[in-house]
Amino acid sequence: MHLTPVRRAAITLALCAASATAFQGLLPVAASAATPPADHLATHRTAVRHSAVGGIEDTTARTLAVSLADPTWRAQVRSAALAAPQVDLGALTGHATAPAGRALNSAVTGADRRIAAAKGLSAGTGSLLRLRLGATTMRDALADGADALVAAAAVDDSATTVTAYDSRGHAHTLSTRRTPDRPVYVVDIDVTKAMSAGLALVDRQFVKDGLSTPAATTPAATTPAARASGVSRTATPATGGYWTTKVDSVWLNDDEEPWILGDAEIFSIVSGFGFDGKVRVDTVDMPYLDNDHTTYYPNQILVNWSNYKYDLADVVMMEDDGDTNYSALAKALADALLTITDQGAYIPLVDAVLAAIPTSWWTNDPDYVDSWYTLAQNSTGRLNGARGNGWMTVSPYWVSQF
């Protein structure tokens, strides 16, 4: 799923440097990959996103396509793609019985390492490259033995074409808006796995920078709603719990998306002021938000009010289609938010969060989905996003101590 990006003027040099370094260090996935004819390269460059991850995915796609000239390996890949929605490419090549598949394994392992580095993740993250069919409508043709093309998922949202490769290494230009009849394997990223590791990295960095600390254990002023109920929103021995805001349902709008892109992963950045007077930032993973124009009922806790000094917090919802550098994201947010201090009253932080995100990211991903200002502990009912791109229904929820 993709939601139309909004460009911002802020540019973070750290991200640019990280992306440039990762891209310059990109090596061919395998020496045996055929070079597409020169007349296809110009078209290809307009379709593939200019990024480290995009370059690695495209090189891997071209190399995999060439390896499919081996009929035994081609049959193994076909069986795997028909058996599961997505296939771990590292595991597939690691257990290959055909020589062409085994020869590909070291190249895929190296590509996985470079992708992790480009996303600011550790080498221990493991395999991230995945293979899937571009659309379910391609299954019958693939099962009947049609030769599949291979393409990278990394394209700009506005691109009208995508380049796919055949087993001779020749490039084919496909429309991104019309699903092709010929089956197409898509080389993509396991965004769920990458985002889980990335948000954990961001949270650790926030703790290190003092932007995220354990909840206060001393009493604080209660909110009006809490006073009315006789319960403080701050966890204390007397109350034995804390107030939260729970997402009861959520709905997001979307524009038409290229068939080649898979599901995005949604996460939210919740910000407010902690009891130490510093900005506090928490990340919330929302992996269930797969499709637009669909109402989801997660009953998910969005804000833990025992972590915040004031009875107001902001939410910025983002999506990651695969290219996010989480290390750079953490640094960009920390550099911007550490300059904001508590002035004795709540200050909206949505604009500061959005301004901290590098301009280069407002292309395909991570995309700005929507934002919610001044969420309060007693907020209830439907809350429309500031962009009009979605809504949430929320309610106060008391988390009791065992």
C-alpha positions as CSV (number, residue, x, y, z in Angstrom):
1,M,0.0,0.0,0.0
2,H,1.2,3.5,-0.8
3,L,-0.2,6.8,0.3
4,T,0.7,9.9,-1.8
5,P,4.0,11.4,-0.4
6,V,4.3,15.1,0.7
7,R,7.6,16.8,0.1
8,R,9.3,18.7,2.8
9,A,12.2,21.1,2.6
10,A,14.5,19.7,5.4
11,I,17.6,17.8,4.2
12,T,19.7,15.7,6.5
13,L,23.3,15.4,5.4
14,A,23.8,12.3,7.4
15,L,21.2,10.4,5.3
16,C,22.7,11.7,2.1
17,A,26.2,10.6,3.1
18,A,24.9,7.2,4.3
19,S,23.0,6.6,1.1
20,A,25.9,7.7,-1.1
21,T,28.4,5.5,0.7
22,A,26.1,2.5,0.5
23,F,25.5,3.0,-3.2
24,Q,29.2,3.5,-4.0
25,G,29.9,0.3,-2.2
26,L,27.4,-1.6,-4.3
27,L,29.1,-4.5,-6.1
28,P,27.6,-6.7,-8.8
29,V,25.6,-9.5,-7.3
30,A,27.3,-12.1,-9.6
31,A,29.9,-11.8,-12.3
32,S,27.8,-14.0,-14.6
33,A,25.0,-11.4,-14.9
34,A,24.4,-10.4,-18.4
35,T,24.4,-6.6,-19.2
36,P,21.2,-5.3,-20.7
37,P,21.4,-3.8,-24.1
38,A,22.4,-0.1,-24.0
39,D,19.1,1.1,-25.5
40,H,17.2,-0.3,-22.5
41,L,19.4,1.4,-19.9
42,A,18.0,4.9,-20.2
43,T,14.4,3.6,-19.8
44,H,15.5,1.4,-16.9
45,R,17.1,4.3,-15.0
46,T,13.8,6.2,-15.1
47,A,11.9,3.3,-13.6
48,V,14.2,2.1,-10.7
49,R,14.4,4.3,-7.7
50,H,17.8,5.9,-7.3
51,S,18.8,4.4,-4.0
52,A,21.2,1.9,-2.5
53,V,18.5,-0.6,-1.8
54,G,16.9,-0.1,-5.2
55,G,20.2,-0.7,-6.9
56,I,20.9,-3.9,-5.0
57,E,17.4,-5.2,-5.7
58,D,17.7,-4.5,-9.4
59,T,21.2,-6.1,-9.7
60,T,19.8,-9.2,-7.8
61,A,16.8,-9.3,-10.1
62,R,19.0,-9.2,-13.3
63,T,21.3,-11.9,-11.9
64,L,18.5,-14.2,-10.8
65,A,16.9,-13.8,-14.2
66,V,20.1,-15.0,-15.9
67,S,20.3,-18.0,-13.6
68,L,16.9,-19.2,-14.6
69,A,18.4,-20.4,-17.9
70,D,19.1,-23.6,-15.9
71,P,15.9,-25.7,-16.3
72,T,16.3,-27.5,-13.0
73,W,16.8,-24.3,-11.1
74,R,14.0,-22.7,-13.0
75,A,11.6,-25.5,-11.9
76,Q,12.7,-25.2,-8.2
77,V,12.1,-21.4,-8.2
78,R,8.7,-22.0,-9.9
79,S,7.6,-24.5,-7.3
80,A,8.7,-22.3,-4.4
81,A,6.9,-19.2,-5.8
82,L,3.7,-21.2,-6.2
83,A,3.9,-22.6,-2.7
84,A,4.1,-19.4,-0.7
85,P,3.2,-15.7,-1.0
86,Q,6.9,-14.8,-0.7
87,V,10.1,-16.8,-0.6
88,D,13.2,-16.1,1.4
89,L,15.7,-15.8,-1.4
90,G,18.7,-16.6,0.8
91,A,17.1,-19.8,2.0
92,L,16.0,-20.7,-1.5
93,T,19.5,-20.4,-3.0
94,G,21.1,-22.0,0.1
95,H,19.0,-25.1,-0.3
96,A,19.2,-25.2,-4.1
97,T,19.9,-28.5,-5.8
98,A,20.8,-27.0,-9.2
99,P,24.3,-25.6,-9.8
100,A,22.9,-22.3,-10.9
101,G,21.0,-21.9,-7.7
102,R,23.9,-22.8,-5.5
103,A,26.2,-20.4,-7.4
104,L,23.8,-17.6,-6.6
105,N,23.8,-18.1,-2.8
106,S,27.0,-16.2,-2.0
107,A,25.9,-13.3,-4.1
108,V,22.4,-13.2,-2.4
109,T,24.1,-13.4,1.0
110,G,26.3,-10.4,0.1
111,A,23.4,-8.5,-1.2
112,D,21.5,-9.1,2.0
113,R,24.4,-7.6,4.0
114,R,24.6,-4.5,1.8
115,I,20.8,-4.0,2.1
116,A,21.1,-4.2,5.9
117,A,23.9,-1.6,5.8
118,A,21.9,0.6,3.5
119,K,19.0,0.5,5.9
120,G,21.2,1.2,8.9
121,L,20.7,-2.3,10.3
122,S,23.3,-4.7,11.7
123,A,24.7,-7.6,9.7
124,G,23.0,-9.9,12.2
125,T,19.6,-8.9,10.9
126,G,19.8,-11.9,8.5
127,S,18.2,-12.4,5.2
128,L,16.0,-9.6,3.9
129,L,15.6,-10.3,0.2
130,R,12.3,-12.0,-0.8
131,L,10.9,-13.3,-4.1
132,R,7.2,-13.2,-4.9
133,L,4.9,-13.3,-7.9
134,G,3.9,-9.8,-9.1
135,A,0.2,-10.7,-9.0
136,T,-2.0,-13.7,-8.1
137,T,-3.4,-13.5,-11.7
138,M,0.0,-14.8,-12.9
139,R,-0.2,-18.1,-11.1
140,D,-1.9,-20.1,-13.8
141,A,0.5,-19.1,-16.5
142,L,3.5,-19.9,-14.2
143,A,2.0,-23.2,-13.3
144,D,1.6,-24.0,-17.0
145,G,5.3,-23.5,-17.5
146,A,5.5,-20.0,-18.9
147,D,8.9,-18.5,-18.5
148,A,8.9,-15.7,-16.0
149,L,10.6,-12.4,-16.1
150,V,12.3,-10.9,-13.0
151,A,12.0,-7.3,-11.8
152,A,12.9,-5.3,-8.7
153,A,10.2,-3.9,-6.6
154,A,12.0,-0.6,-6.1
155,V,10.3,1.8,-8.4
156,D,9.1,5.4,-7.9
157,D,5.4,5.7,-7.2
158,S,5.0,7.9,-10.2
159,A,6.9,5.7,-12.6
160,T,4.8,4.5,-15.5
161,T,7.2,1.7,-16.5
162,V,9.3,-0.9,-14.8
163,T,12.2,-3.0,-16.2
164,A,12.1,-6.7,-16.0
165,Y,14.8,-9.2,-17.2
166,D,14.6,-12.5,-19.1
167,S,17.0,-15.4,-18.8
168,R,19.3,-13.9,-21.4
169,G,19.7,-10.7,-19.4
170,H,17.6,-8.7,-21.8
171,A,15.5,-5.9,-20.4
172,H,11.8,-5.6,-21.0
173,T,9.8,-2.5,-20.3
174,L,6.5,-3.2,-18.6
175,S,3.7,-0.8,-17.6
176,T,3.3,-0.3,-13.9
177,R,-0.4,0.3,-14.2
178,R,-1.4,-2.7,-16.3
179,T,-0.7,-6.1,-14.8
180,P,1.2,-8.1,-17.5
181,D,-0.1,-11.5,-18.7
182,R,3.4,-13.0,-18.6
183,P,4.4,-14.0,-15.0
184,V,6.9,-11.7,-13.3
185,Y,9.0,-12.6,-10.2
186,V,9.5,-9.6,-8.0
187,V,12.7,-9.2,-5.9
188,D,11.6,-7.3,-2.8
189,I,12.5,-6.7,0.8
190,D,10.9,-8.4,3.8
191,V,9.7,-5.0,5.1
192,T,8.0,-6.5,8.2
193,K,11.3,-8.0,9.4
194,A,13.3,-4.9,8.4
195,M,10.9,-2.5,10.2
196,S,10.8,-4.6,13.4
197,A,14.6,-4.5,13.5
198,G,14.7,-0.8,12.5
199,L,12.2,0.4,15.0
200,A,14.1,-1.5,17.7
201,L,17.2,0.4,16.6
202,V,15.3,3.7,16.6
203,D,14.0,3.1,20.1
204,R,17.5,2.2,21.4
205,Q,18.9,5.4,19.9
206,F,16.1,7.4,21.5
207,V,16.8,5.9,24.9
208,K,20.5,6.7,24.4
209,D,19.7,10.3,23.4
210,G,17.3,10.8,26.3
211,L,14.2,11.0,24.0
212,S,12.7,7.8,25.5
213,T,13.0,6.9,29.1
214,P,11.2,4.5,31.5
215,A,7.8,5.7,32.7
216,A,7.9,7.9,35.8
217,T,7.2,6.2,39.1
218,T,6.4,9.3,41.1
219,P,2.9,10.8,41.3
220,A,2.1,13.6,38.8
221,A,-0.9,15.8,38.2
222,T,-3.9,13.9,37.0
223,T,-5.8,14.7,33.9
224,P,-9.4,16.1,34.2
225,A,-10.7,12.7,33.1
226,A,-8.5,10.9,35.5
227,R,-9.6,13.2,38.4
228,A,-13.2,12.5,37.5
229,S,-12.6,8.8,37.7
230,G,-10.5,9.1,40.8
231,V,-7.5,7.5,39.0
232,S,-4.2,9.2,38.2
233,R,-2.8,8.7,34.7
234,T,0.6,8.1,36.2
235,A,1.4,4.6,37.5
236,T,1.7,4.5,41.3
237,P,1.3,1.8,43.9
238,A,-2.0,3.3,44.9
239,T,-3.5,3.2,41.4
240,G,-1.8,0.0,40.2
241,G,-1.9,0.8,36.5
242,Y,-1.9,3.6,34.0
243,W,-4.1,5.3,31.4
244,T,-3.6,4.7,27.7
245,T,-5.2,5.7,24.4
246,K,-6.4,2.7,22.4
247,V,-7.0,2.5,18.7
248,D,-10.4,0.9,18.3
249,S,-10.5,1.2,14.5
250,V,-8.5,2.8,11.7
251,W,-9.0,3.5,8.0
252,L,-6.6,4.9,5.4
253,N,-7.1,6.4,2.0
254,D,-4.9,5.5,-1.0
255,D,-4.2,6.3,-4.6
256,E,-3.8,3.7,-7.4
257,E,-0.5,1.9,-6.8
258,P,1.8,0.1,-9.3
259,W,1.1,-3.7,-9.3
260,I,4.7,-4.4,-8.7
261,L,4.7,-2.9,-5.2
262,G,3.8,-5.2,-2.3
263,D,2.2,-4.3,1.0
264,A,3.8,-1.5,2.9
265,E,4.4,-1.5,6.7
266,I,2.8,1.3,8.7
267,F,4.3,2.7,11.9
268,S,3.5,5.7,14.0
269,I,5.8,8.2,15.8
270,V,4.2,9.4,19.1
271,S,5.7,12.5,20.6
272,G,5.2,14.7,23.6
273,F,7.1,15.9,26.7
274,G,8.4,13.5,29.3
275,F,8.6,14.3,33.0
276,D,12.3,15.3,32.6
277,G,11.3,18.3,30.4
278,K,12.7,16.7,27.2
279,V,10.8,15.6,24.2
280,R,9.8,12.0,24.4
281,V,9.3,9.9,21.3
282,D,7.8,6.4,21.0
283,T,7.4,4.3,17.9
284,V,4.3,2.1,17.4
285,D,4.3,-0.7,14.8
286,M,1.0,-1.2,12.9
287,P,1.7,-4.3,10.7
288,Y,-2.0,-5.1,10.2
289,L,-2.5,-2.0,7.9
290,D,-2.1,-3.8,4.6
291,N,-4.9,-2.4,2.4
292,D,-6.4,1.0,1.7
293,H,-10.2,1.6,2.0
294,T,-10.3,-1.1,4.6
295,T,-11.4,-0.6,8.2
296,Y,-9.2,-2.4,10.7
297,Y,-10.1,-3.1,14.4
298,P,-6.8,-3.6,16.2
299,N,-7.6,-2.6,19.8
300,Q,-4.0,-1.5,19.9
301,I,-2.5,0.8,22.5
302,L,-1.1,3.9,20.9
303,V,-0.2,6.2,23.8
304,N,0.9,5.3,27.3
305,W,0.1,8.4,29.2
306,S,2.2,7.5,32.2
307,N,5.2,8.4,30.0
308,Y,4.1,12.0,29.4
309,K,4.1,15.2,31.5
310,Y,1.2,16.9,29.7
311,D,-2.2,15.6,28.7
312,L,-1.4,16.1,25.0
313,A,0.6,14.2,22.5
314,D,1.0,14.1,18.7
315,V,1.0,11.2,16.3
316,V,2.7,11.0,12.9
317,M,1.9,8.0,10.8
318,M,4.5,6.8,8.2
319,E,4.9,3.8,5.9
320,D,8.0,1.9,4.9
321,D,8.0,0.4,1.4
322,G,11.6,-1.0,1.9
323,D,14.2,1.8,1.5
324,T,14.1,3.4,5.0
325,N,17.5,3.9,6.7
326,Y,16.5,3.6,10.3
327,S,19.8,4.7,11.7
328,A,19.6,7.9,9.7
329,L,15.9,8.3,10.8
330,A,16.9,8.1,14.5
331,K,19.7,10.6,14.1
332,A,17.6,13.0,12.1
333,L,14.8,13.0,14.7
334,A,17.1,13.2,17.6
335,D,19.1,16.1,16.1
336,A,15.8,18.0,15.6
337,L,13.9,17.2,18.8
338,L,16.8,17.5,21.2
339,T,16.8,21.3,20.5
340,I,13.2,21.6,21.8
341,T,12.8,22.2,25.5
342,D,9.8,22.3,27.8
343,Q,8.5,25.9,28.1
344,G,6.0,25.0,30.8
345,A,3.2,24.3,28.3
346,Y,2.5,21.8,25.6
347,I,4.1,22.5,22.2
348,P,2.9,20.7,19.0
349,L,5.6,18.5,17.7
350,V,4.2,17.2,14.4
351,D,5.9,19.9,12.3
352,A,9.2,19.3,14.0
353,V,9.0,15.6,13.3
354,L,8.1,16.1,9.6
355,A,10.7,18.8,9.1
356,A,13.4,16.4,10.5
357,I,12.7,13.8,7.8
358,P,15.1,14.3,4.9
359,T,13.7,15.6,1.6
360,S,15.0,12.6,-0.3
361,W,12.6,10.4,1.6
362,W,9.5,12.1,0.2
363,T,9.7,10.1,-3.0
364,N,8.6,6.5,-2.4
365,D,9.4,5.7,1.1
366,P,9.1,6.2,3.9
367,D,5.9,8.1,3.1
368,Y,4.1,10.5,5.3
369,V,0.6,9.0,5.7
370,D,-1.1,11.4,8.1
371,S,-0.8,13.1,11.5
372,W,-2.9,13.8,14.5
373,Y,-2.3,16.9,16.7
374,T,-3.2,17.3,20.4
375,L,-4.3,13.8,21.2
376,A,-5.5,13.9,24.8
377,Q,-5.9,11.1,27.4
378,N,-9.7,11.6,27.3
379,S,-9.9,11.8,23.5
380,T,-12.6,9.5,22.2
381,G,-14.5,8.7,19.0
382,R,-13.4,9.3,15.4
383,L,-10.4,11.6,14.9
384,N,-9.7,12.6,11.3
385,G,-6.0,13.0,10.2
386,A,-4.7,16.5,9.5
387,R,-4.1,15.5,5.8
388,G,-7.5,14.0,5.4
389,N,-5.8,10.8,4.4
390,G,-7.3,8.6,7.1
391,W,-9.1,8.4,10.5
392,M,-8.9,6.6,13.7
393,T,-11.5,5.9,16.4
394,V,-9.9,5.9,19.8
395,S,-10.9,5.6,23.5
396,P,-9.2,5.9,26.9
397,Y,-8.2,2.5,28.2
398,W,-7.0,1.7,31.8
399,V,-4.3,-0.9,32.0
400,S,-4.5,-2.6,35.4
401,Q,-1.6,-4.0,37.3
402,F,-1.7,-7.7,38.1
